[in-house]
Amino acid sequence: MRLKKIRMSKELSVPALSRLSGLSVRTIEEVERRNTCSIKTAKKLAVSLAVTLDELCADEEDTAL
């Protein structure tokens, strides 16, 4: 999952993404730490970051190709 990389590239803090997505700061921190989340959470994050689920959920290795 590329959440932290995408969030930082858009110059968003965790609290800012929390406000945009309606998810708690703790949830976002856990997703960034564990690199996994529910589909419902991933959809909210993708919409908030204006990226596709594929872009958000891609492994770091997949994006290097």
Z-matrix of the N, CA and C atoms (Angstrom, degrees):
N
C 1 1.451
C 2 1.525 1 108.70
N 3 1.314 2 115.70 1 139.48
C 4 1.463 3 120.89 2 -174.36
C 5 1.528 4 112.68 3 -109.04
N 6 1.321 5 118.24 4 25.06
C 7 1.464 6 121.39 5 -173.98
C 8 1.524 7 112.65 6 -54.26
N 9 1.297 8 117.87 7 -53.66
C 10 1.468 9 119.85 8 -175.36
C 11 1.525 10 111.28 9 -62.19
N 12 1.321 11 116.91 10 -42.87
C 13 1.465 12 120.83 11 -179.67
C 14 1.537 13 110.76 12 -62.02
N 15 1.314 14 117.00 13 -45.43
C 16 1.461 15 121.18 14 179.89
C 17 1.525 16 110.34 15 -66.60
N 18 1.332 17 116.55 16 -45.12
C 19 1.472 18 120.40 17 179.68
C 20 1.521 19 110.73 18 -58.22
N 21 1.316 20 116.75 19 -45.76
C 22 1.456 21 120.28 20 -178.76
C 23 1.528 22 111.74 21 -68.49
N 24 1.334 23 117.69 22 -35.46
C 25 1.464 24 119.93 23 179.08
C 26 1.524 25 111.48 24 -65.96
N 27 1.326 26 116.48 25 -24.92
C 28 1.465 27 121.21 26 177.94
C 29 1.526 28 111.48 27 -94.98
N 30 1.334 29 114.96 28 7.44
C 31 1.464 30 122.90 29 177.51
C 32 1.525 31 112.31 30 55.37
N 33 1.340 32 115.00 31 44.49
C 34 1.457 33 120.91 32 177.73
C 35 1.523 34 110.00 33 -108.62
N 36 1.302 35 116.23 34 135.60
C 37 1.462 36 120.38 35 172.75
C 38 1.521 37 108.09 36 -81.14
N 39 1.307 38 116.59 37 166.74
C 40 1.466 39 120.28 38 176.54
C 41 1.533 40 110.06 39 -61.14
N 42 1.352 41 119.49 40 -45.38
C 43 1.470 42 118.37 41 177.83
C 44 1.536 43 113.11 42 -61.20
N 45 1.327 44 117.23 43 -35.84
C 46 1.470 45 119.94 44 178.91
C 47 1.529 46 110.44 45 -66.11
N 48 1.329 47 117.09 46 -42.98
C 49 1.462 48 120.62 47 177.81
C 50 1.526 49 110.35 48 -66.17
N 51 1.304 50 116.47 49 -34.56
C 52 1.459 51 121.02 50 176.53
C 53 1.525 52 110.42 51 -60.16
N 54 1.319 53 116.40 52 -45.55
C 55 1.471 54 120.21 53 178.65
C 56 1.521 55 111.53 54 -64.33
N 57 1.322 56 117.00 55 -42.08
C 58 1.463 57 121.16 56 -179.86
C 59 1.528 58 113.20 57 -65.93
N 60 1.312 59 115.70 58 -39.62
C 61 1.470 60 120.67 59 -172.79
C 62 1.526 61 114.16 60 -91.90
N 63 1.325 62 116.45 61 -20.78
C 64 1.452 63 119.48 62 -174.78
C 65 1.520 64 112.87 63 80.15
N 66 1.327 65 116.33 64 7.64
C 67 1.465 66 121.89 65 177.33
C 68 1.523 67 109.33 66 -94.89
N 69 1.301 68 116.61 67 154.62
C 70 1.461 69 119.15 68 179.65
C 71 1.531 70 110.82 69 -73.56
N 72 1.307 71 115.00 70 156.18
C 73 1.470 72 121.16 71 175.83
C 74 1.523 73 108.69 72 -57.76
N 75 1.304 74 116.85 73 -42.27
C 76 1.467 75 121.07 74 -178.73
C 77 1.524 76 111.31 75 -61.30
N 78 1.328 77 116.90 76 -41.28
C 79 1.468 78 120.49 77 178.87
C 80 1.518 79 110.55 78 -61.41
N 81 1.319 80 117.00 79 -46.28
C 82 1.465 81 120.86 80 -179.52
C 83 1.524 82 110.46 81 -63.61
N 84 1.317 83 117.18 82 -42.83
C 85 1.469 84 120.14 83 177.81
C 86 1.530 85 110.91 84 -61.22
N 87 1.321 86 117.40 85 -40.89
C 88 1.472 87 121.24 86 178.83
C 89 1.529 88 110.94 87 -65.62
N 90 1.313 89 117.67 88 -41.14
C 91 1.467 90 120.87 89 178.62
C 92 1.523 91 109.42 90 -62.35
N 93 1.315 92 117.22 91 -44.21
C 94 1.468 93 120.71 92 179.34
C 95 1.531 94 111.13 93 -64.97
N 96 1.298 95 117.10 94 -36.57
C 97 1.465 96 120.98 95 -178.24
C 98 1.531 97 111.24 96 -74.49
N 99 1.322 98 116.98 97 -43.21
C 100 1.468 99 120.97 98 -175.01
C 101 1.527 100 114.00 99 -91.36
N 102 1.337 101 116.93 100 -16.83
C 103 1.462 102 121.81 101 -177.11
C 104 1.524 103 112.96 102 59.43
N 105 1.322 104 116.18 103 33.81
C 106 1.455 105 121.22 104 176.95
C 107 1.521 106 109.75 105 -156.64
N 108 1.339 107 115.19 106 153.81
C 109 1.457 108 120.27 107 177.40
C 110 1.523 109 109.16 108 -165.92
N 111 1.325 110 115.33 109 175.22
C 112 1.463 111 119.64 110 177.47
C 113 1.532 112 109.40 111 -72.96
N 114 1.313 113 115.60 112 162.47
C 115 1.464 114 120.53 113 178.34
C 116 1.524 115 110.22 114 -63.77
N 117 1.317 116 116.42 115 -39.33
C 118 1.469 117 120.97 116 178.98
C 119 1.535 118 110.87 117 -58.83
N 120 1.309 119 116.11 118 -45.17
C 121 1.471 120 121.02 119 178.52
C 122 1.520 121 110.59 120 -66.25
N 123 1.318 122 117.33 121 -43.86
C 124 1.467 123 121.13 122 179.39
C 125 1.526 124 111.19 123 -60.50
N 126 1.320 125 117.42 124 -40.42
C 127 1.474 126 120.36 125 178.45
C 128 1.521 127 110.90 126 -62.59
N 129 1.331 128 117.25 127 -44.39
C 130 1.466 129 120.78 128 178.80
C 131 1.529 130 111.01 129 -61.10
N 132 1.318 131 116.04 130 -42.27
C 133 1.464 132 120.15 131 179.84
C 134 1.528 133 111.29 132 -67.02
N 135 1.319 134 117.31 133 -43.39
C 136 1.466 135 121.01 134 -179.54
C 137 1.522 136 110.78 135 -61.99
N 138 1.317 137 116.91 136 -45.59
C 139 1.467 138 120.34 137 178.75
C 140 1.527 139 110.27 138 -61.66
N 141 1.312 140 116.74 139 -45.17
C 142 1.466 141 121.47 140 -178.53
C 143 1.522 142 112.57 141 -64.06
N 144 1.331 143 116.48 142 -32.00
C 145 1.470 144 121.02 143 -179.29
C 146 1.523 145 112.82 144 -94.90
N 147 1.333 146 117.01 145 -1.51
C 148 1.472 147 122.74 146 -179.52
C 149 1.525 148 111.88 147 57.34
N 150 1.335 149 115.15 148 46.13
C 151 1.463 150 121.84 149 175.98
C 152 1.526 151 108.11 150 -130.79
N 153 1.319 152 116.40 151 164.67
C 154 1.454 153 120.02 152 176.46
C 155 1.528 154 109.85 153 -81.15
N 156 1.328 155 115.46 154 162.37
C 157 1.460 156 119.04 155 175.00
C 158 1.518 157 110.64 156 -61.01
N 159 1.339 158 116.61 157 -36.58
C 160 1.471 159 119.91 158 178.02
C 161 1.518 160 111.10 159 -60.10
N 162 1.339 161 116.88 160 -44.59
C 163 1.467 162 120.37 161 179.81
C 164 1.528 163 110.78 162 -64.20
N 165 1.309 164 116.82 163 -42.70
C 166 1.456 165 121.30 164 -177.97
C 167 1.525 166 112.02 165 -68.68
N 168 1.309 167 116.16 166 -43.23
C 169 1.466 168 121.20 167 -171.87
C 170 1.523 169 114.65 168 -89.64
N 171 1.312 170 117.60 169 -4.18
C 172 1.471 171 120.38 170 180.00
C 173 1.524 172 110.25 171 -61.88
N 174 1.314 173 115.38 172 141.85
C 175 1.462 174 120.36 173 173.12
C 176 1.519 175 108.05 174 -71.97
N 177 1.312 176 116.28 175 153.27
C 178 1.457 177 120.77 176 178.54
C 179 1.528 178 111.00 177 -57.46
N 180 1.339 179 117.45 178 -37.36
C 181 1.463 180 120.74 179 -179.99
C 182 1.517 181 110.96 180 -64.54
N 183 1.329 182 117.32 181 -36.47
C 184 1.474 183 121.70 182 -178.76
C 185 1.516 184 111.85 183 -64.53
N 186 1.317 185 117.62 184 -32.05
C 187 1.456 186 120.46 185 -176.39
C 188 1.522 187 112.68 186 -80.72
N 189 1.317 188 117.65 187 -13.39
C 190 1.461 189 121.28 188 -178.53
C 191 1.525 190 112.24 189 -81.37
N 192 1.322 191 116.94 190 -13.39
C 193 1.469 192 120.58 191 -176.80
C 194 1.497 193 112.66 192 -74.00
